[in-house]
């Protein structure tokens, strides 16, 4: 059985204690409830306070949960709400396009796939929920970089790896792609990440009109392109899906 870290267990117990019962607890209350020495309890509470997970009332000296926990909780809910709102629309997009559909969000320095709908045929496919994709070369990543300042900063400061001869790595050229993405409302990846594969993606916004993710289709180049150009029908389908999910999140019309 894997060993656990006692200090983390105690910190988690404190957060659970503060989350239930009385709104605020004193140092003695916390120490007594968890069977800890006051010095030990105080050290853990101070660390949690420095990280924003716990706040101390200046007047009474009592402790309560901090705003950082609320922020993390909202982030968790946002991702799961996004996925829940997108389920039906992503299924519809897979059926209408005949291609795989991916829903991605910014995570650390890449795109985290939070939902994946298989291409509606009998081919063997692997579920990619939880997989990470690069920001600079994928259609999902370009959309996030174009609309999310945090994603833009991440990709601008990172080394942009050339996955294929078509990958754009120069910052100036990449910025031009982001300008084009914002101008037309969608991004593309034509063999920039994987040879023989092309993708189209569009941004999803929430009720504050903030970018919260991207949705896109991925398929063989010969299916996604028509006469050397990306299929206008597929681009329209992806954009319609992104708008529908955005509306369900309260963004209104775009």
Phi and psi in degrees as a GROMACS rama.xvg file:
@    title "Ramachandran Plot"
@    xaxis  label "Phi"
@    yaxis  label "Psi"
@TYPE xy
-66.8979  140.83  UNK-2
-76.2799  147.267  UNK-3
-105.455  162.418  UNK-4
-96.9729  114.938  UNK-5
-60.8045  -40.8206  UNK-6
-63.4872  -36.0686  UNK-7
-70.7621  -37.464  UNK-8
-61.5703  -42.0451  UNK-9
-67.0256  -39.8618  UNK-10
-63.7259  -41.6103  UNK-11
-63.8433  -40.3242  UNK-12
-62.858  -38.8528  UNK-13
-63.3403  -43.4453  UNK-14
-63.5836  -40.4303  UNK-15
-64.8259  -39.3027  UNK-16
-62.8185  -44.3563  UNK-17
-70.6434  -23.9432  UNK-18
-77.5236  -19.1853  UNK-19
-118.907  165.2  UNK-20
70.8063  -135.983  UNK-21
-66.8417  151.987  UNK-22
-67.1703  -40.2104  UNK-23
-128.682  142.687  UNK-24
-130.164  143.461  UNK-25
-82.0912  170.422  UNK-26
-59.0666  -43.8591  UNK-27
-62.9721  -38.8662  UNK-28
-62.5226  -45.1193  UNK-29
-65.2146  -48.5719  UNK-30
-60.3583  -44.3643  UNK-31
-65.6433  -43.615  UNK-32
-64.5385  -31.7867  UNK-33
-102.996  0.260808  UNK-34
67.5605  37.8107  UNK-35
-112.881  155.178  UNK-36
-68.3298  148.507  UNK-37
-58.4117  -39.6538  UNK-38
-62.8909  -41.1712  UNK-39
-65.045  -46.4585  UNK-40
-62.1892  -40.6423  UNK-41
-65.5768  -39.7643  UNK-42
-63.4296  -41.8633  UNK-43
-68.3743  -42.1513  UNK-44
-62.244  -39.7421  UNK-45
-63.9546  -40.4081  UNK-46
-64.5425  -45.3096  UNK-47
-62.3609  -35.7136  UNK-48
-67.0844  -42.3335  UNK-49
-62.6977  -30.9474  UNK-50
-86.7436  -4.60981  UNK-51
87.4319  4.32105  UNK-52
-82.3233  -19.0585  UNK-53
-135.007  144.107  UNK-54
-122.323  148.108  UNK-55
-115.182  127.928  UNK-56
-69.8892  122.199  UNK-57
-61.2735  -33.7111  UNK-58
-76.7229  -49.6949  UNK-59
-95.2029  -19.0914  UNK-60
78.128  3.95578  UNK-61
-81.5871  158.112  UNK-62
-108.749  149.646  UNK-63
-147.23  168.462  UNK-64
-63.2694  145.512  UNK-65
-98.247  172.726  UNK-66
-68.7065  -26.0677  UNK-67
-63.2591  -35.1174  UNK-68
-64.6374  -38.5084  UNK-69
-63.2283  -41.5841  UNK-70
-62.6681  -45.2625  UNK-71
-64.4848  -39.5178  UNK-72
-64.2239  -41.0019  UNK-73
-65.3315  -36.73  UNK-74
-62.6104  -43.7001  UNK-75
-61.6329  -45.5514  UNK-76
-66.3026  -38.1619  UNK-77
-60.0793  -45.658  UNK-78
-63.8269  -43.3884  UNK-79
-73.2963  -32.5069  UNK-80
-67.4371  -41.0084  UNK-81
-58.5508  -48.0052  UNK-82
-63.2762  -43.1194  UNK-83
-62.9163  -41.5006  UNK-84
-69.3235  -26.5937  UNK-85
-90.4673  -12.3518  UNK-86
-52.6552  -55.6326  UNK-87
-65.6981  -43.6071  UNK-88
-65.7107  -37.8618  UNK-89
-65.8911  -40.3734  UNK-90
-61.255  -44.0423  UNK-91
-61.9687  -40.2746  UNK-92
-65.5515  -40.6013  UNK-93
-62.3472  -41.7809  UNK-94
-66.3462  -44.0972  UNK-95
-73.9438  -32.0587  UNK-96
-91.6725  -25.7271  UNK-97
75.4479  13.8774  UNK-98
-122.735  168.303  UNK-99
-69.4014  144.888  UNK-100
-119.835  135.275  UNK-101
-125.746  141.206  UNK-102
-117.026  123.334  UNK-103
-130.018  151.973  UNK-104
-131.919  159.808  UNK-105
-69.2614  131.361  UNK-106
-146.71  119.423  UNK-107
53.6478  -115.2  UNK-108
-115.854  31.6079  UNK-109
-153.911  -168.697  UNK-110
-106.257  120.804  UNK-111
-92.8923  124.472  UNK-112
-81.2418  115.648  UNK-113
-104.807  -10.486  UNK-114
-155.54  140.645  UNK-115
-142.801  122.505  UNK-116
-107.474  125.319  UNK-117
-64.4444  150.603  UNK-118
-59.0887  131.193  UNK-119
-78.3017  64.2755  UNK-120
-140.504  -170.583  UNK-121
-95.2225  11.0439  UNK-122
-72.4062  154.101  UNK-123
-76.305  127.319  UNK-124
-135.417  156.176  UNK-125
-114.966  128.971  UNK-126
-66.6323  128.605  UNK-127
-112.438  18.1968  UNK-128
-62.2124  130.323  UNK-129
94.4898  -10.036  UNK-130
-75.5525  156.273  UNK-131
-110.234  137.399  UNK-132
-120.404  152.938  UNK-133
-70.3218  151.526  UNK-134
-77.3938  -38.9621  UNK-135
-82.6865  -18.9741  UNK-136
-112.834  -19.4917  UNK-137
-91.5953  156.463  UNK-138
-64.3833  -41.9831  UNK-139
-59.8019  -45.2456  UNK-140
-64.9602  -41.2552  UNK-141
-62.666  -39.0111  UNK-142
-61.9751  -46.7445  UNK-143
-61.5905  -42.7344  UNK-144
-65.4479  -33.1726  UNK-145
-71.6527  -33.2577  UNK-146
-111.466  -17.677  UNK-147
-112.051  114.75  UNK-148
-59.3254  -32.6631  UNK-149
-67.0466  -45.0295  UNK-150
-62.8108  -39.3228  UNK-151
-61.1711  -43.7947  UNK-152
-64.047  -40.7095  UNK-153
-59.6446  -46.5806  UNK-154
-76.3063  -30.0341  UNK-155
-69.288  -33.2008  UNK-156
-90.5971  -12.3918  UNK-157
-94.3447  164.664  UNK-158
-79.8664  126.802  UNK-159
-97.3314  105.682  UNK-160
-75.7543  142.068  UNK-161
-90.1332  105.352  UNK-162
-81.7874  -31.0359  UNK-163
-141.646  172.619  UNK-164
-62.6994  -15.3695  UNK-165
-93.2253  -7.60568  UNK-166
-66.8618  130.407  UNK-167
-87.718  119.731  UNK-168
-114.577  -24.0845  UNK-169
-67.8654  135.444  UNK-170
-63.6076  -41.3663  UNK-171
-61.4215  -46.5328  UNK-172
-64.5182  -38.4289  UNK-173
-66.0747  -39.5009  UNK-174
-62.4305  -35.4288  UNK-175
-64.3835  -38.1105  UNK-176
-64.2856  -39.9637  UNK-177
-66.5372  -38.4522  UNK-178
-60.9103  -43.4609  UNK-179
-64.7588  -39.7936  UNK-180
-60.5965  -45.2642  UNK-181
-66.5418  -35.102  UNK-182
-69.1195  -37.8186  UNK-183
-103.717  -12.7461  UNK-184
86.3076  14.5443  UNK-185
-159.637  162.455  UNK-186
-129.363  160.304  UNK-187
-133.234  156.497  UNK-188
-137.075  106.049  UNK-189
-110.135  96.2804  UNK-190
58.4229  29.693  UNK-191
-89.2138  -22.8168  UNK-192
-111.45  -41.9451  UNK-193
-135.01  132.775  UNK-194
-60.3745  134.77  UNK-195
80.5874  3.26505  UNK-196
-121.124  138.451  UNK-197
-129.741  151.42  UNK-198
-139.938  154.361  UNK-199
-134.214  136.785  UNK-200
-143.44  156.955  UNK-201
-139.2  156.525  UNK-202
-81.4327  150.807  UNK-203
-114.403  132.043  UNK-204
-115.931  154.957  UNK-205
-99.4029  -169.241  UNK-206
-64.5275  -19.6687  UNK-207
-91.9636  7.33185  UNK-208
63.6779  24.8984  UNK-209
-93.8291  142.817  UNK-210
-71.289  125.923  UNK-211
-117.836  -7.30125  UNK-212
173.437  -172.157  UNK-213
-146.152  150.734  UNK-214
-126.044  142.873  UNK-215
-157.922  168.439  UNK-216
-113.246  150.771  UNK-217
-136.609  135.156  UNK-218
-163.915  -179.357  UNK-219
-63.0032  142.608  UNK-220
-53.7994  -41.9236  UNK-221
-66.1411  -20.3629  UNK-222
-91.8299  -34.7692  UNK-223
-80.6115  -25.3714  UNK-224
-105.64  147.512  UNK-225
-127.85  117.633  UNK-226
59.6223  34.7793  UNK-227
87.3948  -8.84393  UNK-228
-114.618  151.584  UNK-229
-63.2947  139.407  UNK-230
-60.2327  119.419  UNK-231
-61.8153  -32.5953  UNK-232
-67.2374  -41.4584  UNK-233
-68.2652  -41.0003  UNK-234
-59.5142  -45.6634  UNK-235
-63.0895  -39.3877  UNK-236
-65.1129  -41.5179  UNK-237
-65.1544  -44.5018  UNK-238
-64.345  -39.7275  UNK-239
-62.727  -40.2618  UNK-240
-63.6971  -45.6154  UNK-241
-61.5633  -41.5589  UNK-242
-64.7361  -40.2201  UNK-243
-64.3414  -44.3154  UNK-244
-64.9095  -41.4544  UNK-245
-59.7246  -43.0085  UNK-246
-62.0638  -40.2551  UNK-247
-65.4355  -25.9275  UNK-248
-86.8203  1.33192  UNK-249
94.613  13.2338  UNK-250
-77.8327  -14.799  UNK-251
76.7188  -159.593  UNK-252
-90.3119  143.628  UNK-253
